[in-house]
Amino acid sequence: LEFFCAAQALDFLEPLRPTPILDGIHQKIREQVPHITQDELINHYMHHTIELVKKGELLRVAHAISTRDKVPFQTSLSKFFDEF
């Protein structure tokens, strides 16, 4: 749910752009989940977003961009997410 909502929120910030890693994650989500412009059922969009997380797709995007741009992939907060 957080990724779905974050992607929606980033759309409203245009023309501002997030960091390259967040931008890549946003683009990956938008490949399968469109920006919502009106009230509608979103369960199928949520399912697509959940699958991206479960399959590790968003993590792969983040890691690839981190490697490409030579920016840290892990931070001091990373240890809190090891169990996920």
LUMLUMFI-835688 format. One record per atom (N, C-alpha, C, O): residue number from 1; residue in one letter; chain; atom name; z, y, x. Coordinates in pm, 1 decimal. Layout:
<rs>
  nr rest kette atom       pz       py       px
 NUM    A     A   CA        Z        Y        X
...
</rs>
This chain:
<rs>
  nr rest kette atom       pz       py       px
   1    L     A    N      0.0   -118.9     82.8
   1    L     A   CA      0.0      0.0      0.0
   1    L     A    C      0.0    126.0     87.7
   1    L     A    O    -66.0    224.9     55.8
   2    E     A    N     74.2    120.9    197.4
   2    E     A   CA     82.3    238.2    284.6
   2    E     A    C    -54.0    273.2    344.3
   2    E     A    O    -91.8    390.3    347.7
   3    F     A    N   -127.8    172.7    391.4
   3    F     A   CA   -259.6    200.1    449.4
   3    F     A    C   -355.3    254.5    343.9
   3    F     A    O   -432.7    346.3    371.0
   4    F     A    N   -349.9    198.3    225.2
   4    F     A   CA   -435.2    243.5    116.5
   4    F     A    C   -407.5    391.2     85.5
   4    F     A    O   -500.2    471.6     75.3
   5    C     A    N   -280.9    425.2     71.0
   5    C     A   CA   -242.3    563.9     39.9
   5    C     A    C   -272.6    658.2    155.5
   5    C     A    O   -315.1    771.8    134.2
   6    A     A    N   -250.8    611.2    277.7
   6    A     A   CA   -278.6    695.1    394.6
   6    A     A    C   -427.6    726.3    404.9
   6    A     A    O   -465.5    838.4    438.7
   7    A     A    N   -511.2    628.5    376.3
   7    A     A   CA   -655.7    652.1    380.0
   7    A     A    C   -695.1    756.6    276.5
   7    A     A    O   -776.8    844.8    303.1
   8    Q     A    N   -636.6    745.4    160.1
   8    Q     A   CA   -665.0    842.3     53.4
   8    Q     A    C   -620.4    982.4     97.0
   8    Q     A    O   -692.6   1080.3     77.8
   9    A     A    N   -502.4    990.4    155.0
   9    A     A   CA   -448.8   1119.5    198.7
   9    A     A    C   -534.6   1181.5    308.8
   9    A     A    O   -557.7   1302.5    309.0
  10    L     A    N   -582.0   1098.8    402.6
  10    L     A   CA   -665.8   1152.4    510.6
  10    L     A    C   -793.7   1215.2    456.1
  10    L     A    O   -843.0   1314.2    510.2
  11    D     A    N   -846.7   1157.4    349.3
  11    D     A   CA   -967.3   1214.8    288.4
  11    D     A    C   -943.8   1358.3    242.7
  11    D     A    O  -1032.8   1442.7    253.1
  12    F     A    N   -824.8   1385.2    192.6
  12    F     A   CA   -794.3   1519.5    141.9
  12    F     A    C   -774.1   1621.6    253.5
  12    F     A    O   -774.2   1742.0    228.0
  13    L     A    N   -756.8   1574.8    376.1
  13    L     A   CA   -735.1   1665.6    488.9
  13    L     A    C   -865.2   1712.5    554.8
  13    L     A    O   -863.2   1798.9    642.5
  14    E     A    N   -977.7   1655.3    512.5
  14    E     A   CA  -1105.5   1696.8    573.1
  14    E     A    C  -1123.6   1846.5    558.4
  14    E     A    O  -1092.1   1900.8    452.6
  15    P     A    N  -1172.2   1913.9    657.9
  15    P     A   CA  -1244.5   1865.0    774.7
  15    P     A    C  -1154.9   1829.5    893.8
  15    P     A    O  -1207.3   1795.5    999.9
  16    L     A    N  -1024.8   1836.1    880.7
  16    L     A   CA   -936.5   1797.1    990.2
  16    L     A    C   -951.9   1648.2   1017.2
  16    L     A    O   -976.8   1570.1    925.3
  17    R     A    N   -937.0   1609.1   1142.5
  17    R     A   CA   -951.0   1469.1   1181.5
  17    R     A    C   -820.9   1421.0   1245.5
  17    R     A    O   -755.8   1496.7   1317.5
  18    P     A    N   -783.1   1297.0   1220.1
  18    P     A   CA   -663.7   1241.5   1284.5
  18    P     A    C   -696.0   1196.4   1427.2
  18    P     A    O   -807.0   1217.6   1476.0
  19    T     A    N   -600.3   1135.5   1492.3
  19    T     A   CA   -622.9   1081.0   1626.2
  19    T     A    C   -733.2    975.8   1619.8
  19    T     A    O   -760.6    922.4   1512.4
  20    P     A    N   -796.9    945.0   1732.9
  20    P     A   CA   -905.3    845.7   1730.5
  20    P     A    C   -863.6    710.0   1673.5
  20    P     A    O   -940.8    648.2   1600.2
  21    I     A    N   -743.8    662.7   1705.5
  21    I     A   CA   -701.0    532.4   1653.3
  21    I     A    C   -687.3    538.4   1501.6
  21    I     A    O   -736.7    450.2   1431.4
  22    L     A    N   -621.4    640.5   1451.2
  22    L     A   CA   -607.2    651.5   1305.1
  22    L     A    C   -742.1    673.1   1237.7
  22    L     A    O   -765.8    623.2   1127.7
  23    D     A    N   -829.5    746.7   1303.1
  23    D     A   CA   -962.7    768.7   1247.8
  23    D     A    C  -1039.3    636.3   1238.3
  23    D     A    O  -1107.3    610.8   1138.9
  24    G     A    N  -1028.4    553.4   1340.4
  24    G     A   CA  -1094.4    422.9   1338.3
  24    G     A    C  -1040.5    332.1   1229.3
  24    G     A    O  -1116.8    262.3   1162.5
  25    I     A    N   -908.4    332.9   1211.0
  25    I     A   CA   -846.3    253.7   1104.8
  25    I     A    C   -892.5    304.7    968.8
  25    I     A    O   -924.0    226.0    879.5
  26    H     A    N   -896.3    435.6    954.1
  26    H     A   CA   -943.2    496.1    828.9
  26    H     A    C  -1086.8    453.5    799.5
  26    H     A    O  -1118.7    416.0    686.7
  27    Q     A    N  -1172.3    459.0    899.5
  27    Q     A   CA  -1312.1    420.3    880.0
  27    Q     A    C  -1324.2    273.1    841.9
  27    Q     A    O  -1406.2    236.6    757.7
  28    K     A    N  -1241.5    188.3    904.9
  28    K     A   CA  -1245.3     44.7    873.2
  28    K     A    C  -1204.6     21.4    727.6
  28    K     A    O  -1266.8    -58.3    657.4
  29    I     A    N  -1102.4     89.7    683.7
  29    I     A   CA  -1060.7     76.9    543.0
  29    I     A    C  -1171.5    124.7    450.6
  29    I     A    O  -1199.7     61.3    349.0
  30    R     A    N  -1233.9    235.8    485.2
  30    R     A   CA  -1339.1    292.2    399.7
  30    R     A    C  -1464.3    204.4    394.4
  30    R     A    O  -1546.6    221.3    304.4
  31    E     A    N  -1480.4    112.6    487.2
  31    E     A   CA  -1592.2     18.3    479.3
  31    E     A    C  -1580.5    -70.6    355.5
  31    E     A    O  -1681.3   -116.5    301.7
  32    Q     A    N  -1457.1    -94.6    310.5
  32    Q     A   CA  -1435.4   -183.9    197.0
  32    Q     A    C  -1370.7   -116.7     76.8
  32    Q     A    O  -1378.2   -167.5    -35.1
  33    V     A    N  -1307.9     -3.5    100.0
  33    V     A   CA  -1233.4     63.1     -7.4
  33    V     A    C  -1279.2    208.7    -16.1
  33    V     A    O  -1257.9    285.1     78.0
  34    P     A    N  -1340.8    248.2   -125.9
  34    P     A   CA  -1388.8    386.2   -137.5
  34    P     A    C  -1275.1    484.5   -166.3
  34    P     A    O  -1165.3    445.4   -205.9
  35    H     A    N  -1304.1    610.7   -145.7
  35    H     A   CA  -1211.3    715.9   -186.8
  35    H     A    C  -1205.8    715.4   -339.3
  35    H     A    O  -1309.3    709.8   -405.7
  36    I     A    N  -1087.1    721.2   -393.2
  36    I     A   CA  -1069.3    719.3   -538.3
  36    I     A    C  -1075.1    862.9   -590.4
  36    I     A    O   -998.0    948.7   -547.3
  37    T     A    N  -1166.6    887.7   -682.7
  37    T     A   CA  -1184.6   1024.1   -733.6
  37    T     A    C  -1136.0   1042.1   -877.1
  37    T     A    O  -1126.1   1154.4   -926.5
  38    Q     A    N  -1105.7    930.0   -943.8
  38    Q     A   CA  -1058.4    938.9  -1081.5
  38    Q     A    C   -963.9    822.9  -1108.2
  38    Q     A    O   -958.6    727.3  -1030.8
  39    D     A    N   -890.1    831.2  -1216.7
  39    D     A   CA   -799.4    722.4  -1252.5
  39    D     A    C   -879.2    594.4  -1275.8
  39    D     A    O   -977.3    593.1  -1350.2
  40    E     A    N   -835.6    488.8  -1211.7
  40    E     A   CA   -898.6    358.7  -1230.9
  40    E     A    C   -804.0    250.7  -1180.5
  40    E     A    O   -707.5    279.6  -1109.8
  41    L     A    N   -831.9    127.5  -1217.0
  41    L     A   CA   -753.2     16.1  -1165.9
  41    L     A    C   -783.9     -0.5  -1017.7
  41    L     A    O   -899.8      3.5   -976.4
  42    I     A    N   -680.0    -19.1   -939.2
  42    I     A   CA   -700.7    -26.3   -794.4
  42    I     A    C   -659.7   -161.5   -736.2
  42    I     A    O   -657.1   -177.5   -614.2
  43    N     A    N   -627.6   -259.1   -821.5
  43    N     A   CA   -579.0   -386.2   -768.8
  43    N     A    C   -678.9   -452.8   -674.4
  43    N     A    O   -638.1   -511.1   -574.0
  44    H     A    N   -806.7   -445.8   -703.6
  44    H     A   CA   -905.1   -507.9   -614.7
  44    H     A    C   -915.6   -431.2   -482.0
  44    H     A    O   -940.4   -492.1   -377.9
  45    Y     A    N   -897.2   -300.8   -484.5
  45    Y     A   CA   -897.0   -222.8   -361.3
  45    Y     A    C   -773.6   -254.9   -277.7
  45    Y     A    O   -780.6   -263.3   -155.1
  46    M     A    N   -661.1   -272.8   -345.2
  46    M     A   CA   -538.5   -310.5   -274.9
  46    M     A    C   -556.4   -446.7   -208.5
  46    M     A    O   -512.4   -467.6    -95.4
  47    H     A    N   -620.2   -537.8   -278.3
  47    H     A   CA   -644.6   -670.9   -222.1
  47    H     A    C   -728.4   -659.9    -94.7
  47    H     A    O   -697.3   -725.0      5.0
  48    H     A    N   -833.0   -579.4    -96.5
  48    H     A   CA   -916.5   -561.6     22.7
  48    H     A    C   -834.6   -505.6    139.2
  48    H     A    O   -849.1   -550.3    253.0
  49    T     A    N   -749.7   -408.7    110.6
  49    T     A   CA   -667.1   -348.5    214.8
  49    T     A    C   -568.7   -450.3    271.0
  49    T     A    O   -549.6   -457.8    392.4
  50    I     A    N   -507.1   -527.4    184.8
  50    I     A   CA   -413.3   -630.9    229.0
  50    I     A    C   -484.2   -732.5    318.3
  50    I     A    O   -429.2   -774.8    420.0
  51    E     A    N   -604.3   -771.1    281.2
  51    E     A   CA   -680.1   -867.1    361.5
  51    E     A    C   -711.8   -810.5    500.3
  51    E     A    O   -708.1   -883.9    599.1
  52    L     A    N   -742.6   -682.1    508.6
  52    L     A   CA   -766.5   -620.9    639.4
  52    L     A    C   -643.2   -632.0    728.3
  52    L     A    O   -654.1   -656.5    848.5
  53    V     A    N   -527.0   -614.0    668.9
  53    V     A   CA   -401.6   -625.5    744.3
  53    V     A    C   -376.8   -771.2    782.5
  53    V     A    O   -348.5   -801.0    898.5
  54    K     A    N   -387.0   -861.8    685.8
  54    K     A   CA   -359.8  -1003.3    711.1
  54    K     A    C   -451.3  -1062.0    818.4
  54    K     A    O   -407.5  -1141.4    901.6
  55    K     A    N   -576.6  -1023.0    815.8
  55    K     A   CA   -673.9  -1075.8    912.3
  55    K     A    C   -664.4  -1007.3   1048.4
  55    K     A    O   -731.8  -1048.1   1143.0
  56    G     A    N   -582.2   -904.7   1059.0
  56    G     A   CA   -566.1   -835.7   1186.4
  56    G     A    C   -677.8   -737.8   1218.5
  56    G     A    O   -689.1   -690.1   1331.4
  57    E     A    N   -760.3   -708.0   1118.8
  57    E     A   CA   -874.7   -619.2   1142.4
  57    E     A    C   -831.5   -479.1   1186.1
  57    E     A    O   -890.6   -421.5   1277.4
  58    L     A    N   -729.9   -425.2   1121.9
  58    L     A   CA   -686.3   -289.5   1155.7
  58    L     A    C   -623.3   -286.3   1294.3
  58    L     A    O   -639.9   -189.8   1368.9
  59    L     A    N   -552.0   -391.1   1327.5
  59    L     A   CA   -492.5   -402.2   1460.1
  59    L     A    C   -600.5   -413.5   1567.0
  59    L     A    O   -588.5   -354.1   1674.1
  60    R     A    N   -705.9   -489.4   1538.4
  60    R     A   CA   -817.8   -501.5   1633.5
  60    R     A    C   -885.7   -366.6   1656.3
  60    R     A    O   -920.4   -332.7   1769.5
  61    V     A    N   -904.3   -291.1   1550.7
  61    V     A   CA   -964.5   -158.5   1563.5
  61    V     A    C   -877.0    -69.9   1652.2
  61    V     A    O   -926.2     -3.5   1743.4
  62    A     A    N   -748.0    -70.0   1624.2
  62    A     A   CA   -654.9     12.4   1701.9
  62    A     A    C   -656.7    -27.0   1848.9
  62    A     A    O   -658.8     59.4   1936.6
  63    H     A    N   -656.0   -156.0   1875.7
  63    H     A   CA   -654.8   -202.9   2014.2
  63    H     A    C   -785.3   -167.0   2085.5
  63    H     A    O   -783.6   -124.9   2201.2
  64    A     A    N   -897.0   -183.6   2017.1
  64    A     A   CA  -1027.3   -152.4   2077.3
  64    A     A    C  -1037.2     -4.2   2113.4
  64    A     A    O  -1085.0     30.5   2221.4
  65    I     A    N   -993.5     80.6   2025.7
  65    I     A   CA   -999.7    225.0   2051.8
  65    I     A    C   -901.1    262.8   2161.6
  65    I     A    O   -930.9    347.0   2246.3
  66    S     A    N   -785.8    201.6   2160.1
  66    S     A   CA   -686.5    225.8   2264.6
  66    S     A    C   -743.2    190.4   2401.9
  66    S     A    O   -726.3    265.4   2498.0
  67    T     A    N   -810.3     76.3   2410.4
  67    T     A   CA   -871.3     33.4   2536.6
  67    T     A    C   -984.9    126.3   2576.3
  67    T     A    O   -994.0    167.7   2691.9
  68    R     A    N  -1070.5    159.0   2482.1
  68    R     A   CA  -1185.2    247.1   2509.0
  68    R     A    C  -1141.4    383.7   2558.6
  68    R     A    O  -1197.1    436.4   2654.9
  69    D     A    N  -1041.0    441.3   2492.2
  69    D     A   CA   -997.3    577.5   2524.1
  69    D     A    C   -883.9    582.5   2626.1
  69    D     A    O   -838.5    690.1   2665.0
  70    K     A    N   -838.7    464.3   2668.8
  70    K     A   CA   -730.4    455.6   2766.8
  70    K     A    C   -605.5    531.3   2722.1
  70    K     A    O   -546.7    608.6   2797.8
  71    V     A    N   -567.0    506.7   2597.2
  71    V     A   CA   -443.8    564.8   2543.1
  71    V     A    C   -346.5    451.8   2514.0
  71    V     A    O   -388.4    339.5   2486.1
  72    P     A    N   -217.7    480.2   2520.1
  72    P     A   CA   -120.0    373.3   2496.2
  72    P     A    C   -135.4    311.7   2357.3
  72    P     A    O   -150.3    380.8   2256.5
  73    F     A    N   -131.3    179.9   2356.9
  73    F     A   CA   -137.1    107.7   2230.5
  73    F     A    C      2.9     85.0   2176.4
  73    F     A    O     24.3     78.8   2055.3
  74    Q     A    N     96.6     72.8   2267.3
  74    Q     A   CA    235.0     52.3   2227.8
  74    Q     A    C    315.9    177.6   2258.3
  74    Q     A    O    287.6    251.0   2352.9
  75    T     A    N    415.8    199.3   2176.7
  75    T     A   CA    504.6    313.1   2195.1
  75    T     A    C    648.3    262.5   2198.9
  75    T     A    O    673.0    142.2   2189.4
  76    S     A    N    740.3    352.9   2212.5
  76    S     A   CA    881.2    313.3   2212.9
  76    S     A    C    923.5    254.2   2078.4
  76    S     A    O   1026.3    186.8   2070.8
  77    L     A    N    847.4    277.8   1974.1
  77    L     A   CA    879.5    223.2   1841.8
  77    L     A    C    815.0     87.6   1816.1
  77    L     A    O    846.1     22.9   1716.1
  78    S     A    N    726.2     43.5   1904.1
  78    S     A   CA    653.2    -81.4   1882.3
  78    S     A    C    745.1   -201.2   1863.4
  78    S     A    O    713.5   -291.8   1786.4
  79    K     A    N    857.8   -202.6   1932.3
  79    K     A   CA    948.6   -317.7   1923.1
  79    K     A    C    997.3   -341.8   1780.0
  79    K     A    O   1033.2   -454.1   1744.4
  80    F     A    N    998.4   -237.9   1699.5
  80    F     A   CA   1043.2   -252.9   1561.9
  80    F     A    C    940.8   -324.7   1474.1
  80    F     A    O    972.1   -365.2   1362.1
  81    F     A    N    819.3   -340.2   1524.5
  81    F     A   CA    712.8   -402.1   1446.5
  81    F     A    C    671.8   -537.2   1501.0
  81    F     A    O    577.0   -597.7   1451.0
  82    D     A    N    742.0   -586.1   1603.6
  82    D     A   CA    705.7   -714.3   1664.9
  82    D     A    C    706.8   -829.5   1566.0
  82    D     A    O    626.1   -921.6   1578.1
  83    E     A    N    796.2   -826.2   1469.0
  83    E     A   CA    806.3   -937.6   1376.3
  83    E     A    C    694.0   -939.6   1273.7
  83    E     A    O    678.8  -1037.9   1201.1
  84    F     A    N    616.3   -834.6   1266.4
  84    F     A   CA    506.5   -830.4   1170.4
  84    F     A    C    382.4   -881.1   1238.5
  84    F     A    O    276.1   -886.8   1176.7
</rs>
